[in-house]
Amino acid sequence: MAAIRILNFDGSVVKQKRLLAAYKTEAIDFSDIGPRVRFWLNKNQRQEIKRRIGASARGAVTFLGSGDFHHIAEILISGFDEPIALIGFDRHPDRSIIAPRYSCGSWLRTALEKKDLLECVLVGARKGRLFDLTGPLFKKVRRYEFEEKELPGSFLRMIRSLPVKKVYITIDKDCLRKESALTNWEEGAMALEDLLRMLKLIKDNLEIVGADITGEYSKINICGMIKNSVSYFDHPRNFSARGAEGAAVDEINEDTNLKILKSLFGD
């Protein structure tokens, strides 16, 4: 069984007791800097996180907490020194040209600068972001848009056409419908069953070198007036966890996490 790691920035995953009981996990406490690196971080903070994570755990699945910490995925990907492809499941393309370099809205832009990252497939990202970059780096990026009736054939053809068999998977659960994920962001359009089917196709046809999962819900706690202001205007008012009871939010997100892990590790 692959390693399960929790980078505890916001306390959202460490309280998922069924997950902790089902898998042997390593938790690294980042609660001391969570509010400072939420939404975006600077170069020095990136180096500090990389130092505290240590050597890349090849094959590990890493939980990052809220999607506000999705930019930590770039740090994890930077630890691989071999040619890989990236498959991302996300409601947002995370490649804004106006967001800070190391932010949850622009981290993919930075990750694509890595020469060993040969290609990226985005699944579930909506079109039409005004500030998406469309320069040379994004020739590496393909969007996969599917209809349920097209699975598994069209997705299988897509992943088999990747230039390398080794892949890293990043999952932001905000790509999913509300019945399967309650987050700090808007509701996605993807059914959990479709996500699980695609993950199984990846597992059966490619070599997964690592993965991360975000999209938990946690109360937004951010340090700094500027960052708080940007967060206030950028976070949607109608986020998918709005109005839901805390225990129900945790249960739904934990159920989905367990199903994702089973899809990645099960027979």
Rosetta blueprint (number, residue, H / E / L):
1 M L
2 A L
3 A L
4 I E
5 R E
6 I E
7 L E
8 N E
9 F L
10 D L
11 G L
12 S L
13 V L
14 V L
15 K L
16 Q L
17 K H
18 R H
19 L H
20 L H
21 A H
22 A H
23 Y L
24 K L
25 T E
26 E E
27 A E
28 I E
29 D E
30 F L
31 S L
32 D L
33 I L
34 G H
35 P H
36 R H
37 V H
38 R L
39 F L
40 W E
41 L L
42 N L
43 K H
44 N H
45 Q H
46 R H
47 Q H
48 E H
49 I H
50 K H
51 R H
52 R H
53 I H
54 G L
55 A L
56 S L
57 A L
58 R L
59 G L
60 A L
61 V E
62 T E
63 F E
64 L E
65 G E
66 S E
67 G H
68 D H
69 F H
70 H L
71 H L
72 I H
73 A H
74 E H
75 I H
76 L H
77 I H
78 S H
79 G L
80 F L
81 D L
82 E L
83 P L
84 I E
85 A E
86 L E
87 I E
88 G E
89 F E
90 D L
91 R L
92 H L
93 P L
94 D L
95 R L
96 S E
97 I L
98 I L
99 A L
100 P L
101 R L
102 Y L
103 S E
104 C L
105 G L
106 S L
107 W H
108 L H
109 R H
110 T H
111 A H
112 L L
113 E L
114 K L
115 K L
116 D L
117 L E
118 L E
119 E E
120 C E
121 V E
122 L E
123 V E
124 G L
125 A L
126 R L
127 K L
128 G L
129 R L
130 L L
131 F L
132 D E
133 L L
134 T L
135 G L
136 P H
137 L H
138 F H
139 K H
140 K H
141 V E
142 R E
143 R E
144 Y E
145 E L
146 F L
147 E L
148 E H
149 K H
150 E H
151 L L
152 P L
153 G H
154 S H
155 F H
156 L H
157 R H
158 M H
159 I H
160 R H
161 S L
162 L L
163 P L
164 V L
165 K L
166 K E
167 V E
168 Y E
169 I E
170 T E
171 I E
172 D E
173 K H
174 D H
175 C H
176 L E
177 R L
178 K L
179 E L
180 S L
181 A L
182 L L
183 T L
184 N L
185 W L
186 E L
187 E L
188 G L
189 A L
190 M E
191 A L
192 L H
193 E H
194 D H
195 L H
196 L H
197 R H
198 M H
199 L H
200 K H
201 L H
202 I H
203 K H
204 D H
205 N H
206 L L
207 E E
208 I E
209 V E
210 G E
211 A E
212 D E
213 I E
214 T E
215 G E
216 E E
217 Y L
218 S L
219 K L
220 I L
221 N L
222 I L
223 C L
224 G L
225 M H
226 I H
227 K H
228 N H
229 S H
230 V H
231 S H
232 Y H
233 F H
234 D H
235 H L
236 P L
237 R L
238 N L
239 F L
240 S L
241 A L
242 R L
243 G L
244 A L
245 E L
246 G H
247 A H
248 A H
249 V H
250 D H
251 E H
252 I H
253 N H
254 E H
255 D H
256 T H
257 N H
258 L H
259 K H
260 I H
261 L H
262 K H
263 S H
264 L H
265 F H
266 G L
267 D L
